[in-house]
């Protein structure tokens, strides 16, 4: 993935929490409710990261299933501005995207127009 992830991750959140605890005023410590709320936020960040990973796995599995279902089928697809047709002999997964092998051409699953 080439884009920079701007979301606050679990490690960064934990570093901020530790820094806050180290630099707090001993005469005015963090309130229990605030600390519990921050720990709950940390737990939420962790669960969201796990959920995102699960969704990524589900997407990959769905794409693999789609590729498998197209083997032996004739597909029409857009490539270089022209509509072409070919029989799918196999597929591979490159950078999380399904590439079909249709009559010697590599075709992205997204470029399929119709299946017969």
VOGU-3710 file (C-alpha; in Angstrom, 3 decimals, decimal comma):
1> xxxxxxxxxx> 0,000/0,000/0,000  1,635/3,237/-1,139  -0,551/5,734/0,723  0,379/6,934/4,189  -1,957/5,776/6,933  -3,084/8,910/8,807  -5,171/7,092/11,389  -4,033/6,835/14,996  -2,849/3,276/15,550  -2,651/1,313/18,759
11> xxxxxxxxxx> 1,087/1,878/19,224  0,819/5,637/18,728  -2,162/5,831/21,075  -0,272/3,901/23,763  2,771/6,168/23,349  0,580/9,243/23,802  -1,014/7,729/26,906  2,362/6,874/28,470  3,712/10,345/27,649  0,652/11,915/29,250
21> xxxxxxxxxx> 1,094/9,819/32,401  4,796/10,709/32,638  4,249/14,432/32,234  1,207/14,821/34,464  1,330/17,073/37,490  1,684/14,885/40,635  -0,445/17,382/42,540  -3,206/17,155/39,933  -3,141/13,578/38,572  -5,371/12,372/35,787
31> xxxxxxxxxx> -8,889/11,609/36,950  -9,943/7,949/37,144  -12,808/8,476/34,717  -10,508/10,105/32,148  -7,997/7,274/32,464  -10,719/4,626/32,081  -12,087/6,470/29,031  -8,619/6,510/27,451  -8,157/2,787/28,121  -11,554/2,152/26,512
41> xxxxxxxxxx> -10,426/4,159/23,480  -7,269/2,041/23,274  -9,380/-1,111/23,320  -11,641/0,324/20,611  -8,659/1,171/18,385  -7,380/-2,397/18,765  -10,763/-3,884/17,890  -11,121/-1,627/14,843  -7,684/-2,702/13,597  -8,679/-6,363/14,000
51> xxxxxxxxxx> -11,962/-5,722/12,184  -10,164/-3,994/9,302  -7,814/-6,960/8,957  -10,797/-9,335/8,900  -12,515/-7,279/6,203  -9,317/-7,354/4,143  -9,180/-11,141/4,440  -12,860/-11,399/3,488  -12,330/-9,217/0,413  -9,395/-11,355/-0,726
61> xxxxxxxxxx> -11,407/-14,546/-0,222  -14,323/-13,092/-2,198  -12,034/-12,136/-5,071  -10,439/-15,596/-5,105  -13,899/-17,176/-5,231  -14,870/-14,915/-8,123  -11,706/-15,845/-10,000  -12,297/-19,560/-9,415  -15,892/-19,298/-10,659  -14,714/-17,751/-13,944
71> xxxxxxxxxx> -12,276/-20,522/-14,933  -13,469/-22,093/-18,197  -15,964/-19,289/-18,841  -15,825/-16,841/-21,724  -15,545/-13,223/-20,629  -15,817/-9,897/-22,418  -13,559/-7,189/-21,059  -12,289/-3,698/-21,716  -8,575/-3,414/-22,409  -6,729/-0,532/-24,079
81> xxxxxxxxxx> -10,025/1,117/-25,000  -11,310/-1,910/-26,905  -13,734/-4,670/-25,977  -12,131/-8,093/-26,190  -13,242/-11,628/-25,449  -11,427/-14,671/-24,118  -11,788/-17,914/-22,192  -10,448/-17,796/-18,640  -7,753/-20,446/-18,122  -6,690/-19,373/-14,652
91> xxxxxxxxxx> -5,983/-16,396/-12,427  -3,506/-15,012/-9,961  -3,588/-12,488/-7,159  -1,238/-9,525/-7,561  -1,164/-6,747/-4,952  -4,549/-7,859/-3,642  -6,212/-7,760/-7,081  -7,366/-10,705/-9,166  -5,773/-10,963/-12,618  -7,540/-13,404/-14,918
101> xxxxxxxxxx> -5,618/-15,222/-17,627  -7,888/-15,115/-20,690  -6,427/-16,425/-23,958  -2,934/-15,337/-22,937  -3,998/-11,884/-21,762  -3,879/-10,665/-18,185  -7,274/-9,142/-17,370  -8,240/-7,373/-14,164  -11,431/-8,644/-12,598  -12,653/-5,041/-12,558
111> xxxxxx> -12,406/-4,855/-16,377  -14,891/-7,712/-16,987  -18,009/-6,525/-18,823  -19,873/-9,810/-19,236  -19,541/-13,546/-18,634  -20,969/-16,284/-20,867
//
